[in-house]
Amino acid sequence: MRGEDSLRGTVRFGVFEADFRAGELRKRGIKVKLQEQPLQILQLLLEHPGEIVTRDKLRQKIWQSDTFVDFEQGLYNAVRRLRDALNDSADKPRFIETLSRRGYRFIATINATARPIQSLAVLPLENLSHDPEQEYFAEGLTEALITTLAKIGELRVVSRTSAMQYKGVRRPLPEIAQELGVDGIIEGTVLRAGRRVRISTQLVDARTDTHLWAENYDRDLRDILALHSELARAIAQQVQVKLTPYDHAHLAHPRPVDPEAYQAYLKGRYYWNRRPAGFKQAIQHFQEAIARDPAYPPPYAGLADCFSALNAFGLVPATEGCVKAKELALKALEIDHGSAEAHTSLAYASMYHYDFATAEREFERAIELNPRYRPAHQVFGWYLCIMDRYEEAYAELQRAIRLDPVFSLSNAFLGIVYFYARRYDRAIEQCQKTLALDPNSGPAQAFLGWAYSRKSLYEPAISTLRKACDLWPGSTPIGMLGEAYAAAGRTDEACRVLEQLDQLSKQRYVSPYVVARIHLTLGEEDKAFEWLEIAYQQRAEWMVLLKVDPCLDGLRSDPRFQDLLRRMNFPA
């Protein structure tokens, strides 16, 4: 027998679930219209499955103040409405049996109570318009929902990268859930028409393939940020996750956003997720979003990350990279100081601005605000590497990988940290693993080649670095290739690379740091120092590696090198 206080949550039977907290009956996740008295009768019957619930008990619980005549008619009508809702029959009952003049009995099997859902995957929302030009919108809303849900402390939410693998995939949900290691799946559709958006979502307990909840939302795009929070709260309620005051603060209803700015921001995110090829479009759309709604902070952080990444990839000088990025990140924090994304953006920009104290402080603040924000752990891991703190770097990057196992850049960074820690075999292994995950990873390809070169495996190094030149835009992989030629004793080819970089520098940015490394590998130390000085003066991106770069190990006792280290102002 069930205690009467045991049905404050959800009870499932057949294709139905009765949610007594929400006061709803649902069929395959879809709400069934049912009035209060029939629902109260259902609750009493479910509290005593297989037992007679007498008419007298029903009267005492539900019709306490009514007359006997009202009770008889009311009970008959309420049970009839309940049976209608359950598609049940008095003659051939499947759920509710009538015992003449005595009462009623619930005769169906009640599903065993499953443990609460503790982990979720949000599958890519389907674009109902089937217009390829609207794919950015569906993908952006999926990412926004994942980001919002991930802020709930007790809930583990699968990363965007992992979820996006299932875009357009038609497979059984329990199978997908098992692959992703989650209890529940959220799937749905999105349709945008002008300034309105319609989102339909449903929650499935993948362990039993049971629909738990479904809802449709029709909103003005100005209210889309509030809808993110509303959806997250509804899902948290359905999976029985208790929201802490901290969670409530994260899900507080934000102000309305300009619809055109929001769409431009989603386009920016769409192209940012396709970097480095999408850098140009991402920048354009983030700038458009800022112009349309200057008080909306996410585009500032997005644009800051674009400029920092361009700088870090060696595609632009600091004046067009980290300097702009730092200003944008500070603006984002001026609008919303509680944004983990903006704190990470400021840390990222500060690191390449040689402001290391600010970088570390901001990384720690970002992780404090949102421990599940993968980019904060990933770039903090890289920062710890350049600070010669490898064990801490491994830990942060492994956290990033746990949060998003299939995101190739986090995996590549782990290989790069192994490289700077002089663990070349581990670097090779990790870079190969990354390339199996993403054959187009330029950083993994480049550092695989560099690791081969450090092990004097020059032919595979050169072959690998040639491929890297096709995958990583800019001068950096070309410089790596020139260095590999020099290390292999192929001096003429190394000099030709120096000439190529000189010609390129007349058209676009070439990192003076990679030029310095080629000269150093050719045995030209004085020229190497000349170029390292230029790199310092230009605030070149790779100068942050001065403490850890194995190529520079032969220079470390030179007073000129010690002076450079001092001026870089690395933390003690």
Long-range contacts (C-beta under 8 A, 24 or more apart in sequence): 1-48, 1-51, 2-46, 2-47, 2-48, 2-49, 3-47, 4-47, 6-47, 7-43, 7-46, 7-47, 9-240, 10-212, 10-240, 11-46, 11-110, 11-111, 12-110, 12-111, 12-210, 13-46, 13-95, 13-108, 13-109, 13-110, 13-111, 14-94, 14-95, 14-108, 16-86, 17-210, 17-212, 18-42, 18-43, 18-46, 21-237, 22-237, 25-85, 26-211, 26-212, 26-213, 26-214, 28-211, 28-214, 29-202, 29-203, 29-204, 29-211, 29-212, 29-213, 29-214, 30-211, 30-214, 31-214, 31-215, 32-85, 33-85, 34-81, 34-82, 34-85, 35-78, 35-81, 37-62, 37-74, 37-78, 38-78, 38-79, 38-81, 38-82, 38-85, 39-82, 41-78, 41-79, 41-82, 41-104, 42-82, 45-96, 45-104, 45-105, 45-106, 46-106, 46-110, 48-106, 49-106, 49-110, 50-105, 50-106, 50-107, 51-105, 52-99, 52-102, 52-103, 52-104, 52-105, 53-103, 53-104, 53-105, 53-106, 54-102, 54-103, 55-101, 55-102, 55-103, 56-103, 57-103, 58-103, 58-104, 79-104, 111-208, 111-210, 114-205, 114-207, 114-208, 115-183, 116-239, 116-240, 116-241, 117-183, 117-184, 117-205, 117-239, 117-240, 117-241, 118-154, 118-155, 118-156, 118-183, 118-239, 118-241, 119-155, 119-156, 119-157, 119-158, 119-181, 119-182, 119-183, 119-184, 120-149, 120-155, 120-156, 120-157, 120-158, 120-182, 120-183, 120-184, 120-185, 120-186, 120-235, 120-239, 121-157, 121-158, 121-162, 121-163, 121-176, 121-177, 121-180, 121-182, 121-184, 121-185, 121-186, 122-146, 122-149, 122-157, 122-158, 122-163, 122-186, 122-187, 123-163, 123-166, 123-176, 123-185, 123-186, 123-187, 124-163, 124-164, 124-166, 124-167, 124-168, 125-187, 125-188, 125-189, 125-190, 125-199, 125-201, 126-187, 126-188, 126-189, 126-190, 127-189, 127-190, 127-191, 128-189, 128-190, 128-191, 129-191, 129-192, 134-192, 135-270, 136-266, 136-267, 136-269, 136-270, 137-190, 137-192, 137-263, 137-266, 138-190, 139-164, 139-167, 139-266, 139-270, 139-273, 140-265, 140-266, 140-267, 140-269, 140-270, 141-190, 141-197, 141-199, 141-224, 141-266, 143-269, 143-273, 144-228, 144-266, 145-186, 145-228, 145-231, 145-232, 148-228, 148-229, 148-231, 148-232, 148-251, 149-232, 149-235, 149-236, 150-370, 150-372, 150-373, 151-232, 151-247, 151-250, 151-251, 151-370, 151-372, 152-232, 152-236, 152-241, 152-243, 152-247, 152-250, 152-251, 153-244, 153-246, 153-247, 154-241, 154-242, 154-244, 155-236, 155-239, 155-241, 156-182, 157-372, 158-182, 159-374, 159-403, 159-404, 159-405, 159-406, 159-407, 160-273, 160-404, 161-404, 161-406, 161-407, 162-404, 162-405, 162-406, 165-406, 172-209, 173-204, 173-206, 173-209, 174-206, 174-207, 174-209, 176-206, 177-206, 177-207, 178-206, 182-206, 183-207, 184-212, 184-239, 186-235, 192-221, 195-220, 195-221, 195-222, 195-259, 196-220, 196-221, 197-221, 197-224, 197-227, 199-227, 199-231, 201-231, 203-235, 203-238, 203-239, 212-238, 212-239, 213-238, 220-259, 221-257, 221-259, 221-262, 221-263, 222-256, 222-257, 222-258, 222-259, 223-256, 224-257, 224-259, 224-262, 225-253, 225-254, 225-255, 225-256, 225-257, 225-262, 226-253, 226-254, 226-256, 229-253, 229-254, 249-338, 255-295, 257-293, 257-296, 258-292, 258-293, 258-296, 260-288, 260-292, 260-293, 261-288, 261-289, 261-290, 261-292, 261-293, 261-296, 261-299, 262-289, 262-293, 262-296, 264-288, 264-289, 264-292, 264-299, 265-289, 265-296, 265-298, 265-299, 265-302, 268-299, 268-302, 268-303, 269-302, 272-302, 272-305, 272-306, 275-306, 275-309, 276-309, 276-313, 276-315, 276-442, 276-472, 276-473, 279-306, 279-309, 279-310, 279-315, 282-306, 283-307, 295-335, 296-335, 297-331, 297-332, 297-335, 297-336, 297-339, 297-342, 298-332, 298-339, 298-341, 300-328, 300-329, 300-331, 300-332, 300-335, 300-342, 300-345, 301-328, 301-329, 301-332, 301-339, 301-341, 301-342, 301-344, 301-345, 303-328, 304-328, 304-329, 304-332, 304-342, 304-345, 304-346, 304-348, 304-349, 305-345, 305-348, 305-375, 307-349, 308-345, 308-348, 308-349, 308-352, 311-352, 311-541, 312-348, 312-352, 312-541, 313-472, 313-473, 313-474, 313-476, 313-541, 314-474, 314-475, 314-476, 314-509, 314-511, 314-514, 314-541, 314-542, 315-473, 315-474, 315-509, 316-509, 317-509, 317-538, 317-539, 317-540, 318-352, 318-353, 318-538, 318-539, 318-540, 318-541, 320-509, 321-352, 321-541, 322-349, 322-350, 322-351, 322-352, 322-353, 322-539, 322-541, 323-353, 325-349, 325-352, 326-350, 326-353, 326-355, 338-369, 339-369, 340-366, 340-367, 340-369, 340-370, 340-373, 340-376, 341-366, 341-373, 341-375, 343-369, 343-376, 344-373, 344-375, 344-376, 344-379, 347-376, 347-379, 347-380, 347-383, 348-379, 351-379, 351-383, 351-386, 351-544, 352-539, 352-541, 352-544, 353-539, 354-539, 354-543, 354-544, 354-568, 354-569, 356-383, 356-387, 356-569, 356-570, 356-571, 357-571, 359-383, 360-571, 372-403, 374-400, 374-403, 374-404, 374-407, 374-410, 375-400, 377-403, 378-409, 378-410, 378-413, 381-413, 381-414, 381-417, 382-413, 382-416, 382-417, 385-416, 385-417, 385-420, 385-421, 385-548, 386-420, 386-544, 386-545, 386-547, 386-548, 387-547, 387-570, 387-571, 388-547, 388-548, 390-417, 390-420, 390-421, 393-417, 406-437, 408-434, 408-437, 408-438, 408-441, 408-444, 409-441, 409-443, 411-437, 411-438, 411-441, 411-444, 412-441, 412-443, 412-444, 412-447, 413-443, 415-444, 415-447, 415-448, 415-451, 416-443, 416-447, 419-447, 419-450, 419-451, 419-454, 419-550, 420-545, 420-548, 420-549, 420-550, 422-454, 422-550, 424-451, 424-454, 424-455, 425-455, 427-451, 428-452, 428-455, 440-471, 441-471, 442-468, 442-471, 442-472, 442-473, 442-477, 443-472, 445-471, 445-472, 445-477, 446-471, 446-472, 446-476, 446-477, 446-480, 449-480, 449-481, 449-484, 450-480, 450-484, 453-483, 453-484, 453-487, 453-488, 454-550, 456-487, 458-484, 458-487, 458-488, 459-488, 461-487, 461-488, 462-488, 474-508, 474-509, 474-511, 475-501, 475-504, 475-505, 475-508, 475-509, 475-510, 475-511, 475-514, 476-511, 476-514, 476-542, 478-504, 478-514, 479-510, 479-511, 479-513, 479-514, 479-515, 479-517, 479-518, 480-514, 482-514, 482-518, 483-514, 483-517, 483-518, 483-521, 483-551, 486-518, 486-521, 486-522, 487-521, 491-522, 494-518, 494-521, 494-522, 495-522, 511-535, 511-540, 511-541, 511-542, 512-538, 512-540, 513-540, 513-541, 513-542, 513-543, 514-542, 517-551, 520-551, 520-552, 520-554, 520-555, 521-551, 525-555, 525-558, 528-555, 529-555, 529-558, 529-560, 529-561, 532-564, 533-564, 536-564, 536-567, 536-568, 543-568, 544-568, 546-570
